[in-house]
Amino acid sequence: MRWIFLALAVWGAIHPMYWFLGYMADGNSLGQLIDAWYVNKSTTGLVWDLTIAAITLTVWILIEAIGRRRWLDLVAIPATFCIGVSCGLPLYLFLRMRKA
């Protein structure tokens, strides 16, 4: 099961990045990408959904990492905010399942 989570983390890093980089390769800027997140109520709702999920995951990681003194688990936080929940969550589950 642990390796399935790692595969999902890799997929969660590569697949969304493919689309983001494709958008940027079309001549769009990072600012235009962020503006596109708020183009209508549907995309704004999705942005907030993922933001709340990312914050929730961060709180969970912090509580467990501090309580268990498993500092390596904290790498899932920048993965979540720099790549996305699709990478951060399975990465954290992969790290969480390792032997102490």
C-alpha positions as CSV (number, residue, x, y, z in Angstrom):
1,M,0.0,0.0,0.0
2,R,2.9,2.3,0.8
3,W,4.2,2.2,-2.7
4,I,0.8,2.9,-4.2
5,F,0.8,6.2,-2.2
6,L,4.2,7.0,-3.6
7,A,3.0,6.3,-7.1
8,L,0.0,8.6,-6.5
9,A,2.3,11.3,-5.1
10,V,4.4,11.2,-8.3
11,W,1.3,11.2,-10.5
12,G,-0.1,14.0,-8.4
13,A,3.1,16.0,-9.0
14,I,3.5,15.3,-12.7
15,H,0.0,15.3,-14.1
16,P,-1.2,18.8,-12.8
17,M,2.2,20.3,-13.6
18,Y,1.9,19.1,-17.2
19,W,-1.2,21.2,-17.6
20,F,0.2,24.2,-15.7
21,L,3.4,24.2,-17.8
22,G,1.4,23.8,-21.0
23,Y,-0.7,26.8,-20.0
24,M,2.5,28.8,-19.4
25,A,4.1,27.5,-22.7
26,D,1.1,29.1,-24.5
27,G,2.6,32.5,-23.6
28,N,0.6,33.0,-20.4
29,S,2.2,34.4,-17.2
30,L,1.9,33.2,-13.6
31,G,-0.4,36.2,-12.9
32,Q,-2.7,35.1,-15.7
33,L,-2.8,31.6,-14.3
34,I,-3.8,32.9,-10.9
35,D,-6.4,35.2,-12.6
36,A,-7.8,32.1,-14.4
37,W,-8.5,30.5,-11.0
38,Y,-11.0,33.2,-10.3
39,V,-12.6,33.5,-13.7
40,N,-16.0,32.3,-12.6
41,K,-17.8,31.0,-9.5
42,S,-17.1,27.4,-10.3
43,T,-13.3,27.8,-10.5
44,T,-13.4,30.1,-7.5
45,G,-15.2,27.4,-5.5
46,L,-12.7,24.8,-6.6
47,V,-9.8,27.0,-5.5
48,W,-11.4,27.5,-2.1
49,D,-12.1,23.7,-1.9
50,L,-8.5,22.9,-2.5
51,T,-7.2,25.7,-0.2
52,I,-9.3,24.4,2.7
53,A,-8.2,20.8,2.0
54,A,-4.5,22.0,1.9
55,I,-4.9,23.9,5.2
56,T,-6.6,20.9,6.8
57,L,-3.8,18.5,5.6
58,T,-1.2,21.0,6.9
59,V,-2.8,21.0,10.4
60,W,-3.0,17.2,10.4
61,I,0.6,16.9,9.4
62,L,1.8,19.4,12.0
63,I,-0.1,17.7,14.8
64,E,1.1,14.3,13.9
65,A,4.7,15.2,13.1
66,I,5.2,17.2,16.3
67,G,3.5,14.6,18.4
68,R,5.4,11.7,17.0
69,R,8.6,13.6,16.4
70,R,8.7,12.5,12.7
71,W,10.2,15.6,11.2
72,L,10.7,14.2,7.7
73,D,6.9,14.1,7.4
74,L,6.9,17.9,7.2
75,V,8.2,17.8,3.6
76,A,4.6,17.1,2.6
77,I,3.7,20.6,3.6
78,P,5.7,22.4,0.9
79,A,4.7,19.7,-1.6
80,T,1.1,20.5,-0.8
81,F,1.4,24.3,-1.3
82,C,4.0,24.3,-4.1
83,I,2.5,21.4,-6.2
84,G,-0.9,20.6,-4.8
85,V,-3.0,18.4,-2.5
86,S,-2.8,15.7,-5.2
87,C,0.9,15.4,-4.4
88,G,1.0,16.4,-0.7
89,L,-1.6,14.0,0.6
90,P,-0.3,10.8,-0.9
91,L,3.2,11.8,-0.1
92,Y,2.3,12.3,3.5
93,L,0.5,8.9,3.6
94,F,3.6,7.3,2.1
95,L,5.9,8.9,4.7
96,R,3.4,8.2,7.5
97,M,3.5,4.5,6.7
98,R,7.2,4.1,7.0
99,K,8.6,2.2,10.0
100,A,9.6,4.3,13.0
